[in-house]
C-alpha cells in the first residue's frame, strides 16, 4: 500500500493527504468531544491527561526518532551503493581500454546490455518493491564470459585484466545489495508502533481541556500536523526506490556510461 501511494501521488499530494487528513480528524474530534463532554473544557482532568499525554508523547517521539534515523541511513546507503555500482561499471570499461580493439568491443557490448537491463527493466520493478534478479542474471553471466574467454598477453593487459575481474566481483556484490535495498521496509511491529502510536496520540489531545475553543483547536491542529508530517517522512524513507525522493538510476547514465544512452 505504501509503495502504491508513493508511486501514484506526489510528495505534496501525500503531505496534503496525511497532514491535512490528520488535521481534519483532529478538528472534528476535538469539536465532537467538547460538545459531548462539556466538563472537559474546564480542564477538570487536565492534571491526569497532561501526565498521560506527556508520557505517550515522549515514548512516541523516541520511536519516531529511531525509525527516521534508521530509515534515513538506509536511504543514504542505497544512494551510495548505486553510485558505487555505476562507478565500478565505468571502471571496468576504463580497464578494458588496455585490451585489443576486438576485446574492447566485446566488453563494451556486454556492459551496454547490463546497464540497459538494470535501468530499463529492473529499475521499474524496484520502484514497485518486487525486483527480479533474473532480469540481469544473463547480463552478469555475459560479462564474466567475455573475460573468461580472453587471455591477456602483455604485462599491462594482465594487470588491467586482474583489476577488471576484481571489479566485476564488486559489481555483483553491489547489485545484490541494491536488490535487497529495494525490498526493504519497516518490520510489522515497528509499523504498528509508528501508525498505531499516532492513533493513540491524536485522541489524547481531544481530552486536554482548554477554555478557549480557538486555542484548543490550534493545539490539536499543531499536534495533528506534526504527526501527519512524521508519518509522511516515515513512509517516504521506508521505500528508497519508490516515490519522488527515490534513488535515481542517473549514475548509470553519466560519465563513461553516457555512451550507451546516445
C-alpha positions as CSV (number, residue, x, y, z in Angstrom):
1,X,0.0,0.0,0.0
2,X,2.8,2.4,0.9
3,X,4.7,1.8,-2.3
4,X,1.5,2.3,-4.3
5,X,0.8,5.7,-2.6
6,X,4.4,6.8,-3.2
7,X,4.3,5.9,-6.9
8,X,0.9,7.3,-7.7
9,X,0.9,10.5,-5.7
10,X,3.4,13.4,-5.5
11,X,5.1,14.2,-2.2
12,X,2.9,17.4,-2.0
13,X,-0.3,15.4,-2.5
14,X,0.7,12.9,0.1
15,X,1.5,15.7,2.5
16,X,-2.0,17.1,2.0
17,X,-3.5,13.7,2.3
18,X,-1.7,12.6,5.5
19,X,-1.2,16.0,7.2
20,X,-4.5,17.5,6.0
21,X,-6.3,14.3,6.9
22,X,-4.8,14.2,10.4
23,X,-5.7,17.9,10.9
24,X,-9.3,17.4,9.7
25,X,-9.8,14.4,12.0
26,X,-8.3,16.3,14.9
27,X,-10.5,19.3,14.4
28,X,-13.7,17.2,14.0
29,X,-12.7,15.0,17.0
30,X,-11.9,18.0,19.3
31,X,-15.3,19.7,18.5
32,X,-17.3,16.5,19.0
33,X,-15.6,15.6,22.3
34,X,-16.0,19.2,23.5
35,X,-19.7,19.1,22.8
36,X,-20.2,15.6,24.1
37,X,-18.3,16.2,27.4
38,X,-18.5,19.9,28.3
39,X,-16.8,19.4,31.6
40,X,-13.5,18.6,29.7
41,X,-13.4,22.2,28.5
42,X,-12.9,23.4,32.1
43,X,-9.7,21.4,32.5
44,X,-11.2,19.1,35.2
45,X,-9.0,16.2,34.2
46,X,-6.0,18.2,32.8
47,X,-3.6,17.0,35.6
48,X,-4.2,13.4,34.7
49,X,-4.5,13.9,31.0
50,X,-1.3,16.0,30.9
51,X,0.7,13.3,32.6
52,X,-0.6,10.6,30.2
53,X,-0.2,12.8,27.2
54,X,3.4,13.8,28.1
55,X,4.3,10.1,28.8
56,X,2.9,8.9,25.4
57,X,4.5,11.9,23.6
58,X,7.9,11.1,25.0
59,X,7.6,7.4,24.1
60,X,6.2,8.1,20.6
61,X,8.9,10.7,20.0
62,X,11.7,8.2,20.8
63,X,10.1,5.6,18.5
64,X,9.8,8.1,15.6
65,X,13.3,9.4,16.1
66,X,14.7,5.8,16.0
67,X,12.7,4.9,12.9
68,X,13.5,8.1,11.0
69,X,17.3,7.9,11.7
70,X,17.4,4.2,10.7
71,X,15.5,4.8,7.5
72,X,17.5,7.9,6.6
73,X,20.7,6.0,7.0
74,X,19.2,3.2,4.8
75,X,18.3,5.7,2.1
76,X,21.8,7.2,2.1
77,X,23.3,3.7,2.0
78,X,21.1,2.9,-1.1
79,X,22.3,6.1,-2.8
80,X,25.9,5.3,-2.0
81,X,25.6,1.7,-3.2
82,X,24.0,2.7,-6.6
83,X,26.7,5.3,-7.2
84,X,29.4,2.7,-6.3
85,X,27.9,0.1,-8.7
86,X,27.8,2.7,-11.5
87,X,31.4,3.8,-10.8
88,X,32.6,0.2,-10.7
89,X,30.8,-0.5,-14.0
90,X,32.6,2.5,-15.6
91,X,35.9,1.4,-14.1
92,X,35.7,-2.0,-15.9
93,X,35.2,-0.1,-19.2
94,X,38.3,2.0,-18.5
95,X,40.4,-1.1,-17.6
96,X,39.2,-2.7,-20.9
97,X,40.9,0.2,-22.8
98,X,44.2,-1.7,-22.3
99,X,42.8,-4.7,-24.3
100,X,42.9,-5.3,-28.1
101,X,40.2,-3.5,-30.0
102,X,38.1,-6.6,-30.6
103,X,38.1,-7.4,-26.8
104,X,37.2,-3.8,-26.0
105,X,34.2,-4.1,-28.3
106,X,33.1,-7.3,-26.6
107,X,33.4,-5.7,-23.2
108,X,31.5,-2.6,-24.3
109,X,28.6,-4.7,-25.9
110,X,28.3,-6.8,-22.7
111,X,28.4,-3.7,-20.5
112,X,25.8,-2.0,-22.7
113,X,23.4,-4.9,-22.2
114,X,23.9,-4.9,-18.5
115,X,23.4,-1.2,-18.0
116,X,20.2,-1.1,-20.1
117,X,18.9,-4.2,-18.3
118,X,19.4,-2.5,-14.9
119,X,17.9,0.8,-15.9
120,X,15.1,-0.2,-18.4
121,X,14.0,-3.5,-17.0
122,X,15.0,-3.8,-13.3
123,X,14.5,-0.3,-12.1
124,X,10.7,-0.1,-12.8
125,X,10.2,-3.3,-10.8
126,X,12.4,-2.0,-8.0
127,X,10.1,1.0,-7.8
128,X,7.3,-1.4,-7.1
129,X,9.3,-3.3,-4.5
130,X,9.5,-6.5,-6.5
131,X,12.9,-6.7,-8.2
132,X,13.6,-9.7,-10.3
133,X,17.2,-10.7,-10.1
134,X,16.7,-12.9,-13.2
135,X,16.4,-9.8,-15.4
136,X,20.1,-9.1,-15.1
137,X,21.5,-12.6,-14.4
138,X,22.2,-13.3,-18.1
139,X,23.9,-9.9,-18.5
140,X,26.1,-10.6,-15.5
141,X,27.0,-14.1,-16.9
142,X,27.7,-12.4,-20.2
143,X,30.2,-10.0,-18.6
144,X,32.0,-12.9,-16.9
145,X,32.0,-14.9,-20.1
146,X,33.7,-12.1,-22.0
147,X,36.6,-12.0,-19.5
148,X,36.8,-15.8,-19.2
149,X,37.2,-16.2,-22.9
150,X,40.0,-13.7,-23.1
151,X,43.7,-14.5,-22.5
152,X,45.8,-11.3,-21.8
153,X,49.2,-11.3,-23.5
154,X,51.2,-8.3,-22.3
155,X,52.0,-7.4,-18.7
156,X,49.8,-4.3,-18.9
157,X,46.9,-6.4,-20.2
158,X,47.4,-8.9,-17.4
159,X,47.4,-6.1,-14.8
160,X,44.3,-4.4,-16.1
161,X,42.6,-7.8,-16.6
162,X,43.1,-8.8,-13.0
163,X,41.8,-5.4,-11.8
164,X,38.7,-5.6,-14.1
165,X,37.9,-9.1,-12.9
166,X,38.1,-8.0,-9.3
167,X,35.8,-5.0,-10.1
168,X,33.3,-7.4,-11.7
169,X,33.0,-9.1,-8.3
170,X,32.4,-5.8,-6.6
171,X,29.7,-5.0,-9.2
172,X,27.9,-8.3,-8.5
173,X,28.1,-7.6,-4.8
174,X,26.7,-4.0,-5.2
175,X,23.9,-5.4,-7.4
176,X,22.8,-7.9,-4.7
177,X,22.8,-5.1,-2.2
178,X,20.8,-2.9,-4.5
179,X,18.2,-5.6,-5.0
180,X,18.0,-6.2,-1.2
181,X,17.6,-2.4,-0.6
182,X,14.7,-2.2,-3.0
183,X,12.8,-4.8,-0.9
184,X,13.5,-3.3,2.5
185,X,10.7,-2.0,4.7
186,X,9.9,-1.5,8.3
187,X,9.1,-4.7,10.3
188,X,5.4,-5.1,11.1
189,X,6.0,-4.4,14.8
190,X,7.6,-1.0,14.1
191,X,4.8,-0.2,11.6
192,X,2.3,-1.0,14.3
193,X,4.2,1.3,16.8
194,X,4.5,4.2,14.3
195,X,1.0,4.2,12.9
196,X,-0.7,2.8,16.0
197,X,1.0,5.3,18.1
198,X,-0.4,8.1,16.0
199,X,-3.9,6.7,16.6
200,X,-3.3,6.8,20.3
201,X,-1.7,10.2,20.5
202,X,-4.3,12.1,18.5
203,X,-7.4,11.2,20.6
204,X,-5.5,12.1,23.8
205,X,-5.2,15.7,22.6
206,X,-9.0,15.9,22.4
207,X,-9.3,15.2,26.2
208,X,-7.0,18.0,27.2
209,X,-9.4,20.8,28.2
210,X,-8.8,24.5,27.3
211,X,-11.4,27.2,28.0
212,X,-10.9,28.8,24.6
213,X,-12.2,26.8,21.7
214,X,-9.9,28.5,19.3
215,X,-6.9,27.8,21.5
216,X,-7.9,24.1,21.8
217,X,-8.3,23.8,18.0
218,X,-4.9,25.4,17.5
219,X,-3.4,22.9,19.9
220,X,-4.9,19.8,18.4
221,X,-4.1,21.1,14.9
222,X,-0.4,21.6,15.6
223,X,-0.1,18.2,17.1
224,X,-2.0,16.6,14.2
225,X,0.1,18.3,11.6
226,X,3.3,17.2,13.3
227,X,2.1,13.6,13.4
228,X,1.0,13.7,9.8
229,X,4.3,15.1,8.5
230,X,6.2,12.5,10.7
231,X,4.1,9.7,9.1
232,X,4.8,11.0,5.7
233,X,8.5,11.1,6.4
234,X,8.5,7.5,7.7
235,X,6.5,6.4,4.6
236,X,8.8,8.2,2.2
237,X,12.1,6.9,3.7
238,X,10.7,3.4,4.1
239,X,11.0,2.6,0.4
240,X,14.2,4.1,-1.1
241,X,13.4,3.2,-4.7
242,X,9.8,4.5,-4.7
243,X,8.2,7.9,-4.9
244,X,9.6,11.4,-5.7
245,X,12.5,11.1,-3.4
246,X,13.6,7.7,-4.7
247,X,17.1,6.6,-5.6
248,X,17.7,7.5,-9.3
249,X,19.4,5.4,-11.9
250,X,21.1,8.6,-13.2
251,X,24.6,7.4,-12.2
252,X,24.3,4.7,-14.8
253,X,23.8,7.4,-17.5
254,X,26.8,9.6,-16.6
255,X,30.5,9.7,-17.3
256,X,31.8,6.8,-19.4
257,X,28.5,5.1,-19.3
258,X,26.8,8.0,-21.1
259,X,28.0,6.5,-24.4
260,X,25.3,3.8,-24.0
261,X,22.5,6.3,-24.0
262,X,23.1,8.3,-27.2
